[in-house]
Amino acid sequence: MLQVPEHQVAGHRAINGNLGPVIDNSGRFYKPFLDDERGSTELAFYKSFCSDTRVPDHIRRFFPVFYGTQDLEASDGSGFRPHLVLQDLASNHRNPSIMDVKIGSRTWYPEASEDYIQKCLEKDRKTTTVSLGFRISGLQIYESKESGFWKPEKKQVQSFTADNVRLVLRKFVSSNSSIGSNENPDCFLAPIVYGGSAGILEQLLELKAWFEDQTIYHFHSCSVLILFDKESVLKGRTPVAEVKLIDFAHVVEGRDVIDHNFLGGLCSLIKFVSEILSSSKESSIKACFTELEKKCYCTNNGNY
């Protein structure tokens, strides 16, 4: 039985007669072809990517599994239309915190129409796309069983400044109960989720190493999806967090040229995550020294 993805944080949703993706109970995600060339472009990318032997096996894990296409009744009631059949990335997560980050300081592709380029430029300039090389397109952060998710509205996300982005990246890995408030995020989960040999930072660095060399594709308007389960992390389960690349409707051939647009945005995101991880480590060290001082004070009857 098909249903609207509960954990979709960006893009058009299949509600209120709108065209959008649906999922089933077997872990598959059905993305409808739109009326323009985007669906066929994305299909062509998946076919090329799956068969291209130049793509290393360790890089393929960062992409959704592609199962082919299937004609389904469209969610907007327009009749049957082809859908890409992909891996539902959230299906193995019970209460996932998810962030969709659109990468690159330019989201339009060279072959686009002038109208489309102007539309993209307007949005890029209003968001952090131009200033940071990436923008947050949508997110949800799991707080607790009682509070559920903090999921800011689309307009709020689009208005994020660089400071807002930094704050949200901190909230994403915090244990504070009131994440949606102005409470200072504690970044308690940063060393586990962002750090470690299998954390977000290491995965982003692995992608960066590939993008420093690969000249097969240019990923215009593509997103990095970051997701993890807070409850699983606190219970010590693995894998801790996942990084995936999604949305390939504007991918073009690289023609032996490095994708500097995507690489630059990825490096910028890595810088933000690295800074949060470093500051959380410094905070942990300070907290340890403070606790040690308290113990020494008590042991020596109030004298240091």
Backbone as CSV, one residue per row, in Angstrom:
resi,resn,N_x,N_y,N_z,CA_x,CA_y,CA_z,C_x,C_y,C_z
1,MET,0.842,-1.187,0.000,0.000,0.000,0.000,0.883,1.245,0.000
2,LEU,0.644,2.158,-0.932,1.477,3.346,-1.046,0.998,4.445,-0.101
3,GLN,1.959,5.217,0.387,1.638,6.291,1.319,2.613,7.453,1.161
4,VAL,2.242,8.607,1.705,3.097,9.792,1.657,4.262,9.583,2.621
5,PRO,5.495,9.871,2.204,6.644,9.695,3.107,6.510,10.565,4.361
6,GLU,6.512,9.914,5.495,6.350,10.637,6.769,7.539,11.545,7.054
7,HIS,8.727,11.114,6.620,9.944,11.838,6.986,10.548,12.647,5.841
8,GLN,9.728,13.023,4.864,10.200,13.883,3.781,10.351,15.302,4.321
9,VAL,11.527,15.903,4.147,11.774,17.230,4.729,11.886,18.333,3.681
10,ALA,11.962,17.987,2.397,12.083,18.997,1.347,11.408,18.489,0.078
11,GLY,11.156,19.402,-0.850,10.522,19.017,-2.109,9.005,18.990,-2.009
12,HIS,8.357,18.703,-3.129,6.899,18.679,-3.191,6.359,17.413,-2.518
13,ARG,5.352,17.589,-1.676,4.740,16.451,-0.985,3.459,16.032,-1.693
14,ALA,3.191,14.751,-1.657,2.027,14.176,-2.330,0.773,14.329,-1.474
15,ILE,0.422,15.582,-1.155,-0.752,15.878,-0.331,-1.558,16.992,-0.999
16,ASN,-2.837,17.054,-0.653,-3.728,18.114,-1.147,-3.750,18.192,-2.678
17,GLY,-3.701,17.039,-3.323,-3.780,17.000,-4.774,-2.516,17.397,-5.502
18,ASN,-1.392,17.445,-4.785,-0.117,17.800,-5.405,0.638,16.556,-5.858
19,LEU,1.482,16.735,-6.864,2.308,15.640,-7.354,3.552,15.525,-6.484
20,GLY,3.793,14.322,-5.968,4.949,14.113,-5.106,5.260,12.633,-4.972
21,PRO,6.334,12.309,-4.271,6.747,10.911,-4.120,5.892,10.161,-3.102
22,VAL,5.889,8.852,-3.239,5.199,7.975,-2.290,6.138,6.825,-1.942
23,ILE,5.814,6.119,-0.874,6.622,4.978,-0.445,5.719,3.781,-0.203
24,ASP,6.341,2.584,-0.155,5.592,1.389,0.216,6.164,0.825,1.513
25,ASN,5.716,-0.354,1.893,6.171,-0.948,3.155,7.392,-1.837,2.994
26,SER,7.948,-1.887,1.783,9.103,-2.756,1.553,10.415,-1.978,1.438
27,GLY,10.370,-0.685,1.759,11.590,0.115,1.716,11.876,0.740,0.371
28,ARG,10.824,0.963,-0.426,11.025,1.574,-1.739,10.337,2.936,-1.822
29,PHE,10.998,3.832,-2.548,10.601,5.233,-2.682,10.281,5.478,-4.155
30,TYR,9.070,5.982,-4.451,8.622,6.157,-5.825,8.561,7.649,-6.143
31,LYS,9.457,8.084,-7.017,9.565,9.502,-7.366,8.986,9.728,-8.752
32,PRO,7.915,10.533,-8.860,7.242,10.692,-10.156,8.040,11.534,-11.152
33,PHE,7.934,11.170,-12.426,8.472,12.013,-13.490,7.626,13.281,-13.566
34,LEU,8.266,14.422,-13.721,7.530,15.663,-13.930,7.246,15.831,-15.418
35,ASP,6.533,16.895,-15.783,6.128,17.087,-17.168,7.241,17.622,-18.054
36,ASP,8.375,18.010,-17.458,9.495,18.479,-18.268,10.544,17.366,-18.373
37,GLU,11.790,17.751,-18.671,12.831,16.748,-18.924,13.518,16.241,-17.666
38,ARG,13.144,16.736,-16.493,13.880,16.382,-15.272,13.823,14.889,-14.943
39,GLY,12.658,14.282,-15.132,12.539,12.858,-14.838,13.420,12.010,-15.733
40,SER,13.415,12.307,-17.014,14.235,11.533,-17.955,15.723,11.784,-17.719
41,THR,16.082,13.007,-17.295,17.488,13.318,-16.985,17.959,12.520,-15.781
42,GLU,17.116,12.453,-14.762,17.496,11.706,-13.567,17.570,10.213,-13.848
43,LEU,16.643,9.708,-14.661,16.678,8.299,-15.051,17.963,7.993,-15.817
44,ALA,18.329,8.873,-16.737,19.558,8.680,-17.518,20.777,8.672,-16.610
45,PHE,20.767,9.525,-15.574,21.891,9.537,-14.639,21.997,8.200,-13.913
46,TYR,20.901,7.714,-13.371,20.941,6.465,-12.603,21.423,5.299,-13.472
47,LYS,20.939,5.249,-14.713,21.380,4.174,-15.604,22.873,4.275,-15.875
48,SER,23.350,5.481,-16.114,24.768,5.698,-16.368,25.602,5.381,-15.142
49,PHE,25.162,5.884,-13.992,25.914,5.711,-12.751,26.031,4.236,-12.374
50,CYS,24.937,3.501,-12.515,24.930,2.092,-12.116,25.855,1.235,-12.962
51,SER,26.080,1.645,-14.204,26.896,0.835,-15.115,28.310,1.369,-15.315
52,ASP,28.609,2.544,-14.773,29.904,3.177,-15.014,30.974,2.571,-14.102
53,THR,31.909,1.874,-14.671,32.952,1.197,-13.888,33.985,2.160,-13.319
54,ARG,33.923,3.433,-13.731,34.861,4.423,-13.191,34.467,4.888,-11.790
55,VAL,33.246,4.581,-11.377,32.785,4.959,-10.039,33.237,3.902,-9.042
56,PRO,34.049,4.257,-8.049,34.540,3.276,-7.072,33.399,2.679,-6.248
57,ASP,33.556,1.437,-5.857,32.524,0.757,-5.071,32.249,1.466,-3.744
58,HIS,33.294,2.016,-3.121,33.089,2.648,-1.811,32.313,3.958,-1.925
59,ILE,32.209,4.514,-3.141,31.442,5.733,-3.355,29.967,5.415,-3.610
60,ARG,29.693,4.253,-4.159,28.316,3.887,-4.490,27.417,3.835,-3.256
61,ARG,27.989,3.598,-2.099,27.175,3.514,-0.873,26.558,4.857,-0.489
62,PHE,27.057,5.934,-1.086,26.522,7.262,-0.786,25.324,7.618,-1.666
63,PHE,24.919,6.703,-2.531,23.805,6.953,-3.444,22.666,5.967,-3.153
64,PRO,21.417,6.389,-3.328,20.293,5.465,-3.138,20.368,4.310,-4.127
65,VAL,19.899,3.146,-3.708,19.808,2.005,-4.612,18.721,2.303,-5.652
66,PHE,19.023,2.035,-6.909,18.090,2.279,-8.009,17.509,0.949,-8.480
67,TYR,16.165,0.842,-8.473,15.496,-0.408,-8.832,14.858,-0.364,-10.213
68,GLY,14.878,0.786,-10.880,14.260,0.899,-12.197,13.122,1.902,-12.194
69,THR,12.136,1.683,-13.049,10.967,2.567,-13.118,9.691,1.743,-13.056
70,GLN,8.598,2.418,-12.707,7.303,1.742,-12.643,6.200,2.763,-12.877
71,ASP,5.208,2.395,-13.667,4.059,3.273,-13.897,3.086,3.131,-12.732
72,LEU,2.766,4.279,-12.120,1.854,4.304,-10.982,0.855,5.435,-11.146
73,GLU,-0.261,5.308,-10.457,-1.241,6.396,-10.421,-0.614,7.588,-9.721
74,ALA,-0.580,8.728,-10.383,0.045,9.925,-9.818,-0.759,10.457,-8.633
75,SER,-0.057,11.024,-7.672,-0.714,11.500,-6.449,-1.601,12.717,-6.683
76,ASP,-1.426,13.398,-7.836,-2.259,14.572,-8.125,-3.516,14.210,-8.910
77,GLY,-3.731,12.907,-9.148,-4.933,12.468,-9.844,-4.888,12.632,-11.349
78,SER,-3.692,12.864,-11.894,-3.562,13.097,-13.341,-3.453,11.814,-14.149
79,GLY,-3.551,10.674,-13.472,-3.462,9.404,-14.176,-2.132,8.716,-13.951
80,PHE,-1.893,7.684,-14.732,-0.658,6.930,-14.580,0.511,7.695,-15.200
81,ARG,1.654,7.630,-14.506,2.869,8.228,-15.056,4.059,7.445,-14.515
82,PRO,5.192,7.460,-15.211,6.352,6.711,-14.735,6.925,7.305,-13.452
83,HIS,7.427,6.429,-12.604,8.088,6.814,-11.353,9.448,6.133,-11.275
84,LEU,10.440,6.846,-10.798,11.700,6.217,-10.440,11.469,5.399,-9.181
85,VAL,11.995,4.181,-9.163,11.874,3.339,-7.976,13.241,3.310,-7.293
86,LEU,13.304,3.896,-6.097,14.564,4.076,-5.390,14.482,3.507,-3.983
87,GLN,15.609,3.424,-3.336,15.676,3.027,-1.938,15.059,4.111,-1.067
88,ASP,14.179,3.716,-0.161,13.627,4.650,0.827,14.657,4.795,1.945
89,LEU,15.374,5.899,1.938,16.519,6.068,2.832,16.127,6.145,4.305
90,ALA,14.881,6.485,4.581,14.447,6.613,5.975,13.784,5.343,6.502
91,SER,13.651,4.326,5.662,12.868,3.153,6.049,13.479,2.358,7.200
92,ASN,14.787,2.416,7.355,15.442,1.667,8.433,15.632,2.497,9.695
93,HIS,15.022,3.666,9.721,15.156,4.557,10.879,13.787,4.771,11.513
94,ARG,13.727,4.608,12.816,12.442,4.722,13.512,12.026,6.185,13.694
95,ASN,12.896,6.990,14.264,12.623,8.416,14.482,13.832,9.227,14.007
96,PRO,14.044,9.289,12.703,15.275,9.898,12.209,15.299,11.417,12.268
97,SER,16.427,11.954,12.703,16.717,13.367,12.498,17.323,13.454,11.105
98,ILE,16.790,14.359,10.277,17.185,14.425,8.869,17.456,15.871,8.474
99,MET,18.499,16.064,7.676,18.783,17.380,7.125,19.096,17.242,5.636
100,ASP,18.402,18.042,4.833,18.617,18.085,3.382,19.415,19.353,3.085
101,VAL,20.642,19.184,2.574,21.526,20.321,2.312,21.830,20.379,0.815
102,LYS,21.339,21.424,0.155,21.587,21.586,-1.280,22.982,22.182,-1.465
103,ILE,23.806,21.492,-2.248,25.226,21.831,-2.354,25.533,22.638,-3.620
104,GLY,26.424,23.627,-3.454,26.886,24.435,-4.577,26.469,25.888,-4.446
105,SER,27.307,26.797,-4.909,26.978,28.223,-4.887,26.161,28.625,-6.112
106,ARG,25.946,27.653,-7.022,25.137,27.868,-8.223,24.282,26.628,-8.441
107,THR,22.969,26.783,-8.426,22.077,25.624,-8.541,21.589,25.399,-9.968
108,TRP,21.810,26.351,-10.857,21.371,26.166,-12.244,22.470,25.498,-13.061
109,TYR,22.043,24.860,-14.142,22.990,24.141,-14.995,23.170,24.908,-16.304
110,PRO,24.313,24.782,-16.953,24.649,25.608,-18.116,23.631,25.573,-19.244
111,GLU,22.984,24.423,-19.459,22.064,24.290,-20.582,20.658,24.805,-20.277
112,ALA,20.457,25.328,-19.073,19.119,25.767,-18.657,18.682,27.016,-19.429
113,SER,17.364,27.234,-19.481,16.821,28.420,-20.139,17.135,29.660,-19.311
114,GLU,17.064,30.812,-19.923,17.347,32.067,-19.227,16.353,32.292,-18.091
115,ASP,15.088,31.941,-18.315,14.068,32.096,-17.273,14.391,31.230,-16.061
116,TYR,14.812,30.006,-16.324,15.148,29.092,-15.224,16.370,29.598,-14.460
117,ILE,17.370,30.094,-15.181,18.584,30.605,-14.536,18.249,31.790,-13.633
118,GLN,17.415,32.692,-14.123,17.040,33.855,-13.324,16.257,33.449,-12.071
119,LYS,15.407,32.448,-12.216,14.641,31.936,-11.081,15.571,31.354,-10.019
120,CYS,16.558,30.583,-10.469,17.535,29.996,-9.545,18.394,31.070,-8.888
121,LEU,18.832,32.041,-9.690,19.672,33.116,-9.157,18.959,33.883,-8.054
122,GLU,17.679,34.127,-8.239,16.896,34.857,-7.241,16.858,34.093,-5.917
123,LYS,16.600,32.802,-5.999,16.556,31.992,-4.783,17.941,31.829,-4.168
124,ASP,18.951,31.627,-5.013,20.325,31.449,-4.517,20.791,32.667,-3.738
125,ARG,20.431,33.859,-4.231,20.869,35.093,-3.579,20.104,35.372,-2.286
126,LYS,18.861,34.910,-2.212,18.049,35.138,-1.017,18.404,34.168,0.106
127,THR,19.018,33.056,-0.240,19.403,32.051,0.751,20.918,32.104,0.958
128,THR,21.461,31.095,1.619,22.909,31.062,1.863,23.674,30.371,0.741
129,THR,22.988,30.042,-0.351,23.639,29.334,-1.455,24.868,30.078,-1.972
130,VAL,24.715,31.371,-2.241,25.820,32.157,-2.794,26.884,32.434,-1.743
131,SER,26.457,32.818,-0.540,27.412,33.220,0.499,28.174,32.050,1.108
132,LEU,27.517,30.901,1.268,28.149,29.753,1.926,28.522,28.629,0.962
133,GLY,27.882,28.591,-0.197,28.118,27.484,-1.109,27.181,26.316,-0.855
134,PHE,26.248,26.494,0.060,25.209,25.484,0.317,24.060,26.146,1.063
135,ARG,22.917,25.487,1.051,21.794,25.960,1.858,21.033,24.766,2.402
136,ILE,20.439,24.935,3.544,19.584,23.900,4.120,18.217,24.011,3.454
137,SER,17.767,22.922,2.836,16.482,22.926,2.132,15.330,22.466,3.024
138,GLY,15.654,21.692,4.037,14.634,21.198,4.950,15.267,20.340,6.019
139,LEU,14.577,20.197,7.143,15.117,19.367,8.213,14.040,18.990,9.213
140,GLN,14.334,17.966,9.966,13.558,17.614,11.146,14.527,17.073,12.183
141,ILE,14.289,17.438,13.433,15.154,16.979,14.516,14.279,16.312,15.571
142,TYR,14.589,15.062,15.863,13.829,14.326,16.864,14.228,14.793,18.255
143,GLU,13.235,15.195,19.042,13.500,15.682,20.388,13.344,14.577,21.432
144,SER,12.127,14.048,21.521,11.849,12.995,22.504,10.514,12.352,22.161
145,LYS,10.186,11.292,22.874,8.917,10.598,22.655,7.742,11.524,22.934
146,GLU,7.905,12.379,23.932,6.832,13.295,24.321,6.703,14.472,23.350
147,SER,7.842,15.020,22.913,7.834,16.231,22.078,7.792,15.946,20.585
148,GLY,8.235,14.755,20.189,8.259,14.428,18.766,9.370,15.152,18.026
149,PHE,9.028,15.701,16.861,10.027,16.338,15.998,9.901,17.859,15.994
150,TRP,11.049,18.514,15.873,11.059,19.935,15.522,11.282,19.997,14.022
151,LYS,10.308,20.548,13.308,10.363,20.593,11.846,9.942,21.986,11.388
152,PRO,10.908,22.903,11.217,10.559,24.282,10.853,9.890,24.367,9.491
153,GLU,9.031,25.374,9.335,8.324,25.579,8.083,9.282,25.974,6.962
154,LYS,8.843,25.756,5.725,9.667,26.026,4.548,10.146,27.472,4.497
155,LYS,9.249,28.423,4.810,9.616,29.836,4.765,10.700,30.165,5.778
156,GLN,10.609,29.552,6.947,11.628,29.784,7.976,12.978,29.242,7.523
157,VAL,12.973,28.055,6.932,14.220,27.448,6.459,14.844,28.295,5.358
158,GLN,14.022,28.801,4.453,14.531,29.616,3.346,15.121,30.942,3.823
159,SER,14.730,31.384,5.010,15.227,32.655,5.540,16.498,32.492,6.383
160,PHE,17.009,31.263,6.495,18.206,31.023,7.318,19.387,31.872,6.833
161,THR,20.046,32.507,7.805,21.307,33.199,7.540,22.457,32.256,7.878
162,ALA,23.690,32.728,7.695,24.849,31.903,8.041,24.825,31.545,9.523
163,ASP,24.450,32.500,10.375,24.373,32.232,11.818,23.285,31.214,12.129
164,ASN,22.155,31.299,11.421,21.081,30.326,11.609,21.537,28.926,11.215
165,VAL,22.266,28.831,10.117,22.780,27.545,9.642,23.697,26.930,10.690
166,ARG,24.581,27.752,11.231,25.513,27.274,12.265,24.743,26.787,13.495
167,LEU,23.709,27.543,13.875,22.901,27.177,15.038,22.147,25.872,14.801
168,VAL,21.575,25.717,13.610,20.810,24.508,13.287,21.722,23.282,13.252
169,LEU,22.922,23.439,12.702,23.875,22.325,12.677,24.277,21.925,14.098
170,ARG,24.251,22.871,15.018,24.523,22.563,16.433,23.307,21.877,17.064
171,LYS,22.121,22.399,16.782,20.895,21.800,17.328,20.713,20.359,16.853
172,PHE,21.156,20.100,15.633,20.994,18.783,15.024,21.633,17.681,15.861
173,VAL,22.683,18.014,16.611,23.403,17.015,17.397,23.360,17.346,18.891
174,SER,22.259,17.969,19.327,22.136,18.349,20.729,21.079,17.509,21.441
175,SER,21.226,17.419,22.755,20.292,16.619,23.552,19.280,17.487,24.282
176,ASN,19.361,18.811,24.110,18.427,19.721,24.776,16.992,19.325,24.446
177,SER,16.126,19.408,25.428,14.751,18.978,25.219,13.957,19.962,24.363
178,SER,14.295,21.263,24.434,13.539,22.278,23.697,14.349,22.781,22.513
179,ILE,14.531,21.922,21.532,15.393,22.243,20.391,14.819,23.381,19.566
180,GLY,13.511,23.478,19.487,12.912,24.524,18.684,12.973,25.898,19.306
181,SER,13.415,26.002,20.547,13.497,27.288,21.233,14.863,27.923,20.991
182,ASN,15.113,29.021,21.689,16.392,29.723,21.570,17.417,29.216,22.584
183,GLU,17.115,28.100,23.206,18.035,27.531,24.192,19.373,27.186,23.530
184,ASN,20.458,27.449,24.242,21.786,27.201,23.693,22.006,25.698,23.511
185,PRO,22.249,25.238,22.289,22.433,23.803,22.042,23.676,23.269,22.755
186,ASP,23.558,22.075,23.349,24.696,21.533,24.098,25.655,20.705,23.235
187,CYS,25.256,20.365,21.993,26.098,19.586,21.060,26.583,18.285,21.697
188,PHE,25.778,17.727,22.566,26.167,16.524,23.307,26.491,15.350,22.375
189,LEU,25.765,15.248,21.266,25.940,14.109,20.354,26.969,14.359,19.261
190,ALA,27.538,15.557,19.211,28.475,15.909,18.137,29.662,14.951,18.025
191,PRO,30.333,14.608,19.135,31.485,13.704,19.007,31.123,12.334,18.431
192,ILE,29.875,11.909,18.631,29.442,10.595,18.147,28.907,10.672,16.721
193,VAL,28.042,11.652,16.468,27.382,11.762,15.161,28.290,12.423,14.121
194,TYR,28.879,13.555,14.470,29.768,14.240,13.533,31.176,13.636,13.531
195,GLY,31.621,13.187,14.713,32.980,12.665,14.837,33.057,11.159,14.688
196,GLY,34.220,10.606,15.018,34.408,9.159,14.941,34.767,8.695,13.542
197,SER,35.241,7.472,13.452,35.706,6.920,12.176,34.572,6.678,11.183
198,ALA,33.334,6.591,11.669,32.194,6.369,10.776,31.195,7.509,10.864
199,GLY,31.623,8.656,11.429,30.732,9.784,11.606,30.511,10.595,10.336
200,ILE,29.692,11.618,10.458,29.338,12.458,9.324,30.565,13.108,8.694
201,LEU,31.460,13.627,9.524,32.630,14.318,8.987,33.488,13.389,8.127
202,GLU,33.750,12.190,8.610,34.576,11.250,7.841,33.902,10.873,6.521
203,GLN,32.589,10.735,6.539,31.874,10.403,5.304,31.933,11.556,4.305
204,LEU,31.780,12.783,4.810,31.885,13.949,3.940,33.290,14.082,3.358
205,LEU,34.286,13.774,4.166,35.680,13.837,3.694,35.954,12.772,2.628
206,GLU,35.309,11.632,2.776,35.459,10.570,1.772,34.849,11.004,0.443
207,LEU,33.698,11.661,0.511,33.080,12.200,-0.696,33.960,13.296,-1.303
208,LYS,34.498,14.148,-0.453,35.361,15.243,-0.919,36.561,14.698,-1.694
209,ALA,37.169,13.625,-1.187,38.324,13.031,-1.861,37.960,12.569,-3.264
210,TRP,36.746,12.035,-3.419,36.302,11.596,-4.751,36.051,12.795,-5.658
211,PHE,35.395,13.818,-5.135,35.077,14.990,-5.950,36.326,15.786,-6.327
212,GLU,37.397,15.603,-5.618,38.653,16.262,-5.986,39.262,15.644,-7.245
213,ASP,38.810,14.441,-7.597,39.351,13.737,-8.763,38.332,13.474,-9.864
214,GLN,37.073,13.212,-9.490,36.104,12.751,-10.467,35.727,13.860,-11.457
215,THR,35.686,13.494,-12.715,35.297,14.427,-13.778,34.211,13.812,-14.665
216,ILE,33.517,12.805,-14.105,32.486,12.095,-14.869,31.196,12.908,-14.939
217,TYR,30.803,13.478,-13.798,29.533,14.197,-13.693,29.723,15.562,-13.031
218,HIS,28.768,16.459,-13.311,28.627,17.706,-12.571,27.245,17.692,-11.922
219,PHE,27.219,17.795,-10.608,25.991,17.615,-9.831,25.356,18.966,-9.496
220,HIS,24.583,19.514,-10.419,23.906,20.784,-10.184,22.628,20.550,-9.364
221,SER,22.413,21.396,-8.355,21.194,21.360,-7.531,20.982,20.007,-6.851
222,CYS,22.069,19.366,-6.506,22.033,18.069,-5.822,22.142,18.299,-4.316
223,SER,21.577,17.414,-3.537,21.591,17.563,-2.081,22.373,16.463,-1.386
224,VAL,22.942,16.832,-0.247,23.489,15.864,0.698,22.427,15.660,1.768
225,LEU,22.019,14.421,1.972,21.040,14.081,3.001,21.788,13.469,4.189
226,ILE,21.596,14.057,5.349,22.237,13.566,6.572,21.152,13.053,7.502
227,LEU,21.284,11.831,7.997,20.258,11.291,8.882,20.842,10.357,9.932
228,PHE,20.219,10.380,11.106,20.601,9.468,12.183,19.446,9.338,13.165
229,ASP,19.494,8.271,13.981,18.495,8.027,15.015,19.079,8.398,16.375
230,LYS,18.509,9.393,17.010,18.994,9.831,18.316,18.934,8.705,19.344
231,GLU,17.820,7.973,19.347,17.649,6.887,20.319,18.683,5.788,20.107
232,SER,18.954,5.459,18.841,19.942,4.425,18.539,21.338,4.853,18.951
233,VAL,21.644,6.137,18.746,22.956,6.663,19.127,23.148,6.553,20.635
234,LEU,22.130,6.938,21.385,22.222,6.903,22.850,22.344,5.468,23.378
235,LYS,21.859,4.503,22.594,21.952,3.096,22.992,23.207,2.420,22.442
236,GLY,24.029,3.197,21.710,25.292,2.670,21.209,25.199,1.796,19.985
237,ARG,24.098,1.886,19.249,23.929,1.054,18.059,24.667,1.647,16.861
238,THR,24.986,0.801,15.907,25.650,1.243,14.683,24.848,0.786,13.459
239,PRO,24.981,1.425,12.290,25.804,2.620,12.073,25.205,3.838,12.758
240,VAL,26.065,4.757,13.137,25.618,5.925,13.889,24.825,6.879,13.001
241,ALA,25.391,7.235,11.845,24.748,8.215,10.968,25.057,7.894,9.510
242,GLU,24.231,8.433,8.625,24.399,8.184,7.191,24.457,9.485,6.407
243,VAL,25.255,9.482,5.355,25.304,10.573,4.391,24.927,9.993,3.026
244,LYS,23.973,10.623,2.369,23.554,10.169,1.038,23.445,11.372,0.101
245,LEU,23.710,11.140,-1.176,23.468,12.146,-2.199,22.131,11.851,-2.860
246,ILE,21.328,12.886,-3.082,20.011,12.712,-3.689,19.735,13.835,-4.691
247,ASP,18.722,13.644,-5.509,18.225,14.638,-6.467,19.216,14.873,-7.610
248,PHE,19.017,14.133,-8.682,19.956,14.177,-9.809,19.290,14.599,-11.117
249,ALA,18.262,15.440,-11.009,17.516,15.871,-12.186,18.284,16.873,-13.040
250,HIS,19.377,17.425,-12.503,20.145,18.420,-13.248,21.614,18.034,-13.374
251,VAL,21.895,16.756,-13.286,23.269,16.275,-13.464,23.623,16.305,-14.955
252,VAL,24.826,16.774,-15.255,25.295,16.792,-16.641,26.662,16.117,-16.717
253,GLU,27.111,15.833,-17.913,28.420,15.210,-18.094,29.536,16.145,-17.632
254,GLY,30.550,15.555,-16.993,31.663,16.342,-16.490,32.657,16.769,-17.553
255,ARG,32.752,16.001,-18.620,33.632,16.306,-19.751,35.077,16.564,-19.292
256,ASP,35.536,15.709,-18.392,36.928,15.743,-17.914,37.273,17.019,-17.147
257,VAL,36.260,17.657,-16.578,36.475,18.867,-15.773,35.958,18.603,-14.354
258,ILE,36.728,18.989,-13.351,36.321,18.799,-11.959,35.096,19.658,-11.652
259,ASP,34.190,19.123,-10.870,32.962,19.826,-10.486,33.275,20.770,-9.317
260,HIS,33.852,21.913,-9.626,34.280,22.850,-8.587,33.098,23.452,-7.836
261,ASN,31.961,23.578,-8.499,30.779,24.129,-7.837,30.340,23.238,-6.672
262,PHE,30.218,21.940,-6.930,29.817,21.015,-5.871,30.936,20.864,-4.841
263,LEU,32.161,20.732,-5.302,33.300,20.542,-4.405,33.446,21.721,-3.445
264,GLY,33.285,22.930,-3.950,33.394,24.109,-3.098,32.331,24.143,-2.013
265,GLY,31.093,23.817,-2.388,30.010,23.787,-1.401,30.211,22.696,-0.371
266,LEU,30.702,21.540,-0.821,30.966,20.427,0.090,32.056,20.809,1.095
267,CYS,33.097,21.481,0.623,34.183,21.931,1.517,33.658,22.922,2.550
268,SER,32.744,23.782,2.137,32.154,24.753,3.061,31.351,24.049,4.147
269,LEU,30.545,23.058,3.771,29.776,22.289,4.750,30.713,21.557,5.713
270,ILE,31.779,20.985,5.184,32.777,20.285,6.006,33.384,21.239,7.030
271,LYS,33.660,22.466,6.622,34.225,23.472,7.527,33.275,23.748,8.690
272,PHE,31.994,23.906,8.398,31.004,24.168,9.442,30.930,22.999,10.426
273,VAL,30.861,21.786,9.901,30.773,20.600,10.762,32.044,20.441,11.593
274,SER,33.197,20.688,10.987,34.480,20.566,11.688,34.564,21.552,12.844
275,GLU,34.102,22.782,12.623,34.147,23.805,13.666,33.266,23.421,14.849
276,ILE,32.089,22.871,14.557,31.184,22.448,15.640,31.793,21.294,16.414
277,LEU,32.392,20.373,15.701,33.025,19.223,16.347,34.187,19.672,17.231
278,SER,34.993,20.591,16.750,36.134,21.093,17.524,35.669,21.834,18.770
279,SER,34.644,22.661,18.631,34.144,23.421,19.784,33.504,22.516,20.822
280,SER,32.860,21.433,20.349,32.244,20.500,21.303,33.302,19.743,22.086
281,LYS,34.435,19.437,21.441,35.537,18.776,22.134,36.146,19.695,23.181
282,GLU,36.289,20.982,22.832,36.833,21.952,23.776,35.902,22.108,24.977
283,SER,34.596,22.119,24.705,33.618,22.233,25.787,33.680,21.027,26.715
284,SER,33.876,19.840,26.133,33.962,18.614,26.931,35.187,18.637,27.834
285,ILE,36.297,19.143,27.293,37.536,19.230,28.079,37.355,20.206,29.236
286,LYS,36.741,21.356,28.955,36.497,22.353,30.005,35.580,21.790,31.087
287,ALA,34.565,21.032,30.656,33.632,20.438,31.616,34.351,19.423,32.504
288,CYS,35.276,18.658,31.919,36.043,17.676,32.693,36.927,18.372,33.733
289,PHE,37.569,19.472,33.336,38.424,20.220,34.263,37.593,20.828,35.389
290,THR,36.407,21.334,35.048,35.526,21.914,36.065,35.103,20.864,37.073
291,GLU,34.745,19.673,36.570,34.348,18.582,37.451,35.508,18.136,38.323
292,LEU,36.703,18.098,37.734,37.897,17.711,38.483,38.196,18.716,39.590
293,GLU,38.024,20.004,39.292,38.252,21.045,40.291,37.273,20.911,41.447
294,LYS,36.015,20.594,41.114,35.006,20.414,42.158,35.370,19.254,43.078
295,LYS,35.848,18.158,42.489,36.224,16.985,43.283,37.414,17.303,44.184
296,CYS,38.376,18.047,43.629,39.557,18.431,44.418,39.157,19.345,45.569
297,TYR,38.215,20.241,45.297,37.744,21.194,46.301,37.069,20.460,47.453
298,CYS,36.232,19.477,47.086,35.526,18.707,48.113,36.500,17.829,48.909
299,THR,37.440,17.222,48.237,38.408,16.323,48.877,39.275,17.070,49.863
300,ASN,39.585,18.304,49.587,40.469,19.099,50.456,39.699,20.029,51.375
301,ASN,38.439,19.664,51.678,37.622,20.423,52.631,37.499,21.899,52.272
302,GLY,37.277,22.161,51.000,37.048,23.535,50.583,38.299,24.281,50.207
303,ASN,39.471,23.615,50.280,40.724,24.267,49.903,41.298,23.613,48.672
304,TYR,41.707,24.424,47.677,42.305,23.872,46.472,43.747,23.474,46.731
